Every structure is written in structure tokens, then in C-alpha cells.
Amino acid sequence: MKLVVTDQAFGNTRHEQEIAKQAGANFTEFQCRTEEETATAVKDANVIINNFAPMTHTVMQAMAPGAIIIRYGVGVDNVDLAAAKQLGIRVCNVPDYGIEEVADHATAMTLMMARKLNRYDNGIRVGEWKIDRMVDGVRSLRNTTVGLIGLGRIARAYAARMAVFGCNIIGYDPYVTEAQAKEAGITLMSQDQVISSANVLSLHVPLTPETRHLIDAKAIARMPKGSIIINCSRGGLIDEDALAEALISGQISGAGLDVFEQEPLPSSSPLYAAPNLIMSPHAAFFSDTSVDTLQRLAAEEALRGLRGESLRCPLT
């Protein structure tokens, strides 16, 4: 049996190595970036733990028959699920780690943009002290409508945090009933209603062909002027050119982005020139506790796979 870690950004693989030892499997780890590197690394592997290395049809063909891919994290947009199904490759994720950290991160970004702390800080640094020269108005959080696209675990944890500040919480999710939303303190609306009503719009959906550029120039134009956009989900949900233009024009008063269409963010991105934008490097999940939990849960899933046991979080 062969267990391979294609790539990781955690600094160690102690959980993964221990699991391989328990299962009597050979263990190797890499830092793959390209399809060619990844295909070579996973040759004849039975279980593959993957971070961002491309999981394409070509890569999967190199794996052992009936192999299992375990993705560090929730999203699987770097995994060709159709190819996996065709080739009989099982795919799993780890959907229940770092929930509180991501909710905290999204909340922190929201509060910074809503209270315009970045503008105060910038003003003081250039010698300004008069509030009206630093900001053009601050909406009370008690008079703020927070809109959520997607109402999964992280979205509901974020909603609970924002509700503490007195915000009105609305949301859209086709898989959530009105009763379930109400129980979470969220008023269920259509996607268009959420976008056109939210003073703060926070995204919590996976990246699919249907959700790519969900927030484009047309969607931004429907938002209330001066709204805030928060994205700690997947970068491709937002048309970054349209967002940069909206920040420059003032249609969007602030944005917090933890994820981007291309990571690392290329030097040519228009986002660098956009005002009132706070960015972090896909780090919303990060804490000492969450990283250890992620690796442990991924390793435990790998052990089940190596032993032929039922998988905890299968996607295919």
C-alpha cells in the first residue's frame, strides 16, 4: 500500500506519517505544483492527500486502481470530479475543520470595513485628525443588513457573530428550508433579493460553473451604493476587475478578500490599485488548532481508506 501527500503548507506531516506507519503503508510527500510533477508523485498510490496540486484526469490515471483522494479542506475545485467518477477514483474532503476561524476572519474583515478603521488609520498616518476628512459616513451596525449567499456551517457561524451586533441577517441557499434558516436567525430570500438588499454581502458557496463570477458588474450594480463585500470562500466567485472598478467608483465602499481567482495574487491584478480593500493570503482557516485538526482528520480518513473501511466524508 502507498500513501502520498502531493503538497502541503503546514510545515510537517506527523499525523500523516503516523497513519502510514499504523497501516504498514509506504509514505512519501512532495510539493507538487504542475500536472506533470503530480502525476509522477502519485504513480501507483492507493491513497493521496492533496492540498492545491492539480487532480486531473491525467494525474488520476497514474494512481492505483480504486485509489482515494483526500483534499485538505472543504473545496475540491482543483479536483476533476467527473474524471474521478469515470476512473473509479473516490474523492473525500474535510468539511468540518476551521469553521470558527473562518467565521472569525470574515467577521473581523466586516467590522474593519463597516467601522472604516482602515481609513482612520491611513488618515492619522498622513497627519489628519478630523473625522469628516477621513471617512464619508459610518453606518451603525444596528442599521445594517447582512446578506449571505450560502447558509452552510461557516455562514451560520458568521451570522451568529454579526447578529450580536444587532444586524439584520438575510440569506439565500436553495438547499436550506425557511424553517432551518429561521432557526439560525436568518430570513430566507431569493438570491437576487439578498444581493439587492445587503449592506454587507458575504459569500459562502463552493466554486462551480454556476457560481463562477456570481458577483459580476451587473450584480454589483444592483447592490445598495456603499455596500461591503466579504469573500472567505473561493476567489472565482467574484469578477475581480468589476470589484476593483466598483471600489474605485465608490459603488462598493469596502471589501475583504481572503481568496482570489489566481493564487498567489499576480502583480498585474487591478485589486492592488483598488482603495478600501483588505486582503489576506487564503488564511481565514488558519490557527494552530485548526491546522492540526485538518491534518489529523485527513490522516484519519486516509487510515480508513488504507484499511478498506467506510469513508467519513466521501464526495464520489
C-alpha positions in Angstrom: 0.0 0.0 0.0 1.2 3.5 -0.8 0.2 6.8 0.8 1.3 10.0 -0.9 0.9 13.7 0.2 1.1 15.7 -3.0 1.6 19.1 -1.3 1.1 20.8 2.0 1.7 24.2 3.6 1.7 23.1 7.2 5.4 22.6 7.9 5.1 18.9 8.9 3.2 15.7 8.2 3.5 14.0 11.5 -0.2 12.8 11.6 0.1 11.5 8.0 3.3 9.6 8.7 1.9 8.1 11.8 -1.1 6.8 9.9 1.0 5.3 7.2 3.1 3.5 9.9 -0.1 2.2 11.5 -1.4 0.8 8.2 2.0 -0.6 7.2 2.0 1.6 4.1 4.8 3.3 2.3 4.8 7.1 2.8 6.1 9.8 0.5 5.5 13.5 0.4 6.1 16.2 -2.2 5.4 19.8 -3.0 3.9 19.4 -6.4 2.7 22.3 -8.5 2.3 21.1 -12.1 0.3 18.3 -13.6 3.5 16.5 -14.6 5.0 16.7 -11.2 1.8 15.5 -9.6 1.3 12.6 -12.0 4.8 11.4 -11.2 4.3 11.7 -7.5 1.1 9.7 -7.3 2.2 6.8 -9.6 0.6 3.6 -8.2 -0.5 5.4 -5.0 -3.5 3.9 -3.2 -4.4 7.0 -1.0 -3.5 10.5 -1.9 -3.8 13.5 0.4 -3.9 16.7 -1.6 -3.8 20.4 -1.0 -3.6 22.5 -4.2 -1.8 20.3 -6.7 -3.9 19.6 -9.8 -6.0 16.4 -9.6 -6.7 16.0 -13.3 -7.7 13.0 -15.5 -4.0 12.6 -16.4 -2.9 12.6 -12.8 -5.6 10.2 -11.7 -4.7 7.7 -14.5 -1.3 7.3 -12.8 -2.9 6.2 -9.5 -3.5 2.7 -8.4 -7.0 1.3 -9.5 -9.7 2.4 -6.9 -7.4 5.0 -5.4 -8.7 7.5 -2.9 -8.1 11.3 -3.0 -8.5 13.2 0.3 -8.5 17.0 0.0 -7.1 19.1 2.8 -10.1 21.4 3.3 -13.6 21.9 2.1 -13.4 22.9 -1.6 -12.5 20.5 -4.3 -12.3 22.8 -7.3 -8.8 21.6 -8.1 -10.2 18.0 -8.4 -11.8 16.9 -11.6 -14.8 15.1 -10.1 -16.1 13.9 -13.4 -12.8 12.2 -14.2 -12.7 10.7 -10.8 -16.1 9.1 -11.3 -15.2 7.9 -14.7 -11.9 6.3 -13.4 -13.4 4.9 -10.2 -11.4 7.2 -8.0 -13.0 8.1 -4.7 -12.7 11.7 -3.5 -13.2 13.0 0.1 -12.9 16.3 1.7 -12.6 17.6 5.3 -15.7 19.9 5.7 -15.7 20.4 9.4 -12.4 21.9 10.5 -11.7 25.6 11.0 -15.3 26.7 11.0 -14.9 29.1 13.9 -11.7 30.5 12.4 -13.2 31.3 9.0 -16.3 32.9 10.7 -14.0 34.9 12.9 -11.9 36.1 9.9 -15.0 37.1 7.9 -16.4 38.9 10.9 -13.1 40.8 11.5 -13.0 41.9 7.9 -16.6 43.0 8.1 -16.1 45.0 11.3 -13.0 46.7 9.9 -14.7 47.7 6.7 -18.0 48.7 8.4 -16.3 50.9 11.0 -13.8 52.1 8.3 -10.8 51.5 10.6 -8.5 51.4 7.6 -9.5 54.9 6.6 -8.9 56.3 10.1 -5.6 54.6 10.3 -4.5 55.9 6.9 -5.6 59.4 7.8 -3.7 59.5 11.0 -0.6 58.3 9.3 -0.7 61.3 6.9 -1.3 63.8 9.7 -5.1 64.1 9.6 -7.3 64.2 12.7 -10.7 65.4 11.5 -13.2 62.6 11.2 -15.1 64.0 8.2 -11.9 64.3 6.2 -11.1 60.6 6.8 -14.5 59.0 6.2 -17.7 59.8 4.4 -20.1 58.4 6.9 -20.3 55.3 9.0 -23.5 53.1 9.1 -24.5 51.8 12.5 -24.3 48.1 12.7 -27.7 48.1 14.2 -29.0 49.6 10.9 -27.0 47.1 8.7 -28.4 44.3 6.7 -26.0 41.4 6.3 -26.7 39.2 3.3 -25.3 35.6 3.0 -25.1 33.6 -0.2 -24.9 30.1 1.0 -26.0 29.0 4.5 -23.6 26.2 5.5 -21.8 25.8 8.8 -19.4 28.7 8.3 -22.2 31.1 7.1 -24.3 30.3 10.1 -21.4 30.8 12.5 -20.7 34.1 10.8 -24.4 35.1 11.0 -24.5 34.4 14.7 -21.5 36.7 15.3 -23.0 39.5 13.2 -26.4 39.1 14.9 -24.7 40.0 18.3 -24.0 43.5 16.8 -27.7 43.9 16.1 -27.5 43.3 12.3 -30.5 42.2 10.3 -29.5 38.8 8.7 -30.8 37.6 5.4 -29.7 34.8 3.2 -30.1 32.5 0.2 -29.4 28.8 -0.1 -31.5 26.5 -2.3 -30.8 23.6 0.0 -32.0 25.2 3.2 -35.7 25.4 4.2 -37.3 28.5 5.6 -37.7 26.8 9.0 -34.0 25.9 9.1 -33.0 29.5 8.2 -35.3 30.9 10.8 -33.8 28.6 13.5 -30.4 30.2 12.6 -31.8 33.7 12.9 -31.7 34.2 9.1 -34.6 35.5 6.9 -34.6 33.4 3.7 -34.9 35.4 0.4 -34.1 34.8 -3.2 -30.5 35.3 -4.4 -31.5 38.5 -6.3 -33.2 39.9 -3.2 -30.2 39.2 -1.0 -27.8 40.9 -3.4 -30.0 43.9 -3.9 -30.8 44.4 -0.2 -27.5 43.7 1.6 -25.3 46.4 3.0 -22.8 43.7 3.7 -22.7 40.7 1.3 -20.7 37.7 2.5 -20.1 34.7 0.2 -20.2 31.1 1.4 -20.7 28.8 -1.6 -18.4 26.5 -3.5 -16.9 27.4 -6.9 -18.8 25.7 -9.7 -19.6 26.6 -13.3 -22.8 28.1 -12.0 -21.3 30.2 -9.2 -18.2 31.5 -11.1 -18.4 35.3 -11.2 -21.6 35.2 -9.3 -20.7 38.7 -8.2 -20.0 40.5 -11.5 -20.6 44.0 -12.7 -24.3 43.5 -13.1 -24.7 42.1 -9.6 -22.6 44.9 -8.1 -24.7 47.5 -9.8 -27.8 46.0 -8.1 -26.3 46.3 -4.6 -27.0 49.4 -2.4 -24.4 52.1 -3.0 -21.7 51.9 -0.5 -22.1 48.2 0.3 -19.4 45.9 1.5 -18.3 42.6 0.0 -16.7 39.8 2.0 -15.3 36.6 0.4 -13.6 33.9 2.5 -14.9 31.1 0.3 -13.5 30.9 -3.3 -11.9 33.6 -5.4 -13.6 32.8 -8.6 -17.0 33.8 -7.1 -16.1 37.4 -7.8 -15.2 39.2 -11.0 -12.1 40.9 -9.7 -12.0 43.5 -12.5 -15.6 44.5 -11.7 -14.9 44.7 -8.0 -11.8 46.9 -8.5 -13.8 49.3 -10.6 -16.6 49.4 -8.1 -14.2 50.2 -5.2 -12.7 53.0 -7.3 -16.1 54.4 -8.2 -17.4 54.1 -4.6 -20.3 51.8 -5.6 -18.7 49.4 -3.1 -17.3 51.2 -0.1 -15.1 48.4 1.1 -14.2 44.7 0.6 -12.4 42.0 2.4 -10.9 39.2 0.4 -9.2 36.1 1.7 -9.4 34.2 -1.7 -8.6 35.1 -5.3 -9.1 33.8 -8.8 -5.4 33.2 -9.1 -3.2 32.5 -6.0 -0.8 34.0 -5.2 -2.4 37.2 -6.5 -0.5 38.2 -9.7 1.3 41.6 -9.7 -0.9 42.6 -12.6 -4.1 42.4 -10.6 -6.3 45.6 -10.6 -7.0 44.9 -7.0 -3.7 46.4 -5.9 -4.9 49.8 -7.1 -8.3 49.5 -5.5 -9.0 51.6 -2.4 -10.6 50.4 0.8 -9.7 46.7 0.3 -8.2 44.4 2.9 -6.6 41.2 1.7 -5.2 38.1 3.3 -3.5 35.1 1.7 -6.1 32.4 1.9 -5.5 32.3 5.6 -9.0 32.5 7.1 -8.9 28.9 8.2 -5.5 29.3 9.9 -4.9 28.8 13.6 -2.6 26.4 15.5 -5.6 24.4 16.5 -7.4 24.3 13.1 -4.3 23.3 11.1 -3.6 20.4 13.5 -7.3 19.3 13.3 -7.3 19.5 9.5 -4.2 17.3 9.2 -5.5 14.8 11.8 -8.9 14.4 10.2 -7.3 14.0 6.7 -4.9 11.4 8.1 -7.7 9.5 9.9 -9.7 9.4 6.6 -6.5 8.1 4.9 -6.3 5.3 7.5 -9.9 4.3 6.8 -9.1 4.2 3.1 -5.9 2.1 3.6 -7.8 -0.4 5.7 -10.7 -0.6 3.3 -13.2 0.8 5.8 -16.1 3.1 5.1 -15.0 6.7 4.5 -16.3 9.6 6.6 -16.7 12.3 4.0 -16.9 10.8 0.5 -17.9 13.1 -2.4 -17.7 10.5 -5.2 
